[in-house]
Amino acid sequence: MANKRSIAFNGLIVWVGASAIVLVLLGWMLYRMGDRGSSVPGSETKELTVYCAAGMSKPMQAIAEQYEDEYGVKIIYHFEGSGTLLGKMEISKSGDLFLAADDFYTKTAREKGLVQEEIPLATVRPVILVSKGNKKNIQGIDDLLKADVRTALGNTEQAAIGQLTKELLTNSGHWKKLEPLVERMGTFLPTVHDIATAVKTGSMDAAIVWDATAAQHPELTVIHTKELDAGTSEVTFGVLTSSEHPTEALKFARYAGARDKGLKVFQDNGYEVVDGDAWEEKPELTFFAGAVNQRALAPIVQQFEEREGVKVNTSYNGCGILTGTMRGIQDQDTRRGFPDIFMACDVYYLDQVQPWFGPGVNVSDTDIVIAVPKGNPAGIESLKDLAKPGVRVAVGEPQQCTIGVLTQHLLKSEGLLESVQ
């Protein structure tokens, strides 16, 4: 660690030693503790507005009914294509949640500052859907190029299925031939629900829809192709920046993404769901943090609890003590009490527990200094002065806290450890 030095003011002479990096593991927590709106404590949310991709209407309406029965909150949906919904959200700057059929739209919404948290729900992939009996004997993409085949596709500007279809068939070399044929013989529609209905009613011979949409029409025939199997889409639920009830909005999103709540409904409707958490109305997190950070962290944790609707059980102590506690818990069969998040006062302690956590995130840095009484009566001007006769020095315990181990390393690097001791 490079040494640097500085003299401060207000009667304190300050020598700067090794720079101490403050990091937090599982950094999503502090990221989401930022400048966010929060529901007014004690206020009751009676309804939420959700912009929802039309293809997800069946499972989402069922989930809304469950949620209203359990929590008395009415869910008001706007069902349209993901691209159309994105444009409406950008103009209106209102609403609580956005459920896109492709995470491309959720990411775009985040880039535009429209979406905050994102919760994954399921994976879908495009397939060809044809009428039962497949009278035109459609077996693959090449068959859609036949002059007598009427094909329905998603509008590439409005529907997620349309955008992905164009991307995949451009890659396979089919799009330039298929697009003008669809314009002449078939149709481009704004939602995947409309596309499937066109085949169901017989107005179209074939369509490209999501596999989950096709599963909701067992009377029709599904055809998988290598060209379409090359792409998948992630169904994600996002909390809108415009939400006046972000805590309740996030709660509904978590409900939809819980494996024993909303994901069961999605799975029953033919979706390939993610491995979601079990439902908890008010989740609890265990947070270990170096005690030196307590003053800064306490209001952030409180804000996070209110904004996210969770309970954070925080343990502040020396980082050496905290890492020792973690080792002890690791030796137990249940690992009960092991932290979900660990904020260390220096990367030194993260390195010791890294195998148990995800990547660390740099939050801030600070400097090691010498603090002396106002007026500096002992005349401390350098690290060497700490070894002068009559000078009483307080340092951290190396086995228990970050400043202790860093002080030891600093004095050792300057050749002063024994003399100061």
C-alpha positions, 0 to 999 in steps of 0.5 A: 500500500502506498504511503501518503501524508497530509496535515489537516486543520482544526488543531489536528495534525494528521498523517495519512498512511495506507489507503483503506478501501471500503467494499460491500459484497452483494452490492445490489443492496447499496445500489438500491439504497440510492436516491429513491422515492418511498411510500409514505409509512402507514399509507395504504395502496389500493391499486397499482397500474401495470403496463403489461405485454399482451402475451402475458395477459392470461397468467398476469390476470390470474396472479392479480386476482390472487393478490387482490384476494390476499392483500386487497390491492387492485391491479389495473392493466394496460395490455399492448405490445412491449414496444408500444407500452414503452413509448406510452410510459415515456410520454406519460411518466406515470404508472407503477410496473412494466412487464415486458415480453423481452428484457430488451425493452426493460433494459431500454426503459432502465437506460431511459430512466423509466425503470428501477428494480427488475425481477426475472420471471420466465424464458420464452422462445419463438415457434411457428404456430399453425392450424390443427391438421397443418393443411399447408404442411408447414415444417419450417421457415422455408415453407413460410416463403411459399406463395400460397402461405399467409403468415402473421408476424409481430410488428417489429416496432410494437411487439417483442416477438416481432423484433426478435423474429426479425433479428433471428431471420435476418441472421438466417438469411430469410428475412429479406424474402419473408418480409415483403411476402408477409406485407403482400399476403399476410399481416404484421400485428401489434401483439402476440395475442393478435398473432395467435388469434389470426391462426385460430380464426383461420385468417392466417395459415401460420404465425410466429409466436412465443412458445408459452403463447402457443401452449395456451392454444392446445387446439393448434399445432406448434413447430420448432425450427433451428432458426427460431430456437437460436433465440430466447427472450427473458420476461422481466418485471420492472418497478417504474421510477414514476411509481407513487407506491414503489414499496407496494409495486415491488411487493407485487413484483416479488409476489409475481416472481415467487416460486410458490405464488406467481411463478406457479401460475406462469408454469401452469400456463406453459412458461419456462420459469426462473428459479424464484425465491419462496414468497415472504411478505416481508423478507429479512436480510442479515447484514454484517458491517464494520463498526466504523461505517455505522454512522453512515450506514444506519440511515441508509439501512432505514431508507432501504427497509422503507423503500424495499419493504424488508427487515435488515438485521444488522450486526456492527463490529470489528471486521476481524470479529465479524469474519471470525463469526462467519467462519464459526457459522460456516462450520455449522450444518445449518449456517443459520445467521450467516450474513446475506451482505458483508461490508468490510472496512478494507479489501483485506477482509473481503479476501478472507471471505470471498469464496462465500460471496459474490464479487465485491463492489467498491463503495468508497475509500478513506485514509489512515490518519493520526489523531492528536489532542487539539493543540498537539501538546506532544508535538507529533509530526511523523510516524517516528514521533509515536516512538518518543518517550512519554507518548501514549499511543492507542491503536486497533487490535490487529486480530479484531478490527481493520484499522488494527491490522492496517496500522500494523502493516503500515508500521511494519512497512516503515520499519517502525513496528517494534519501536512503536510497540 
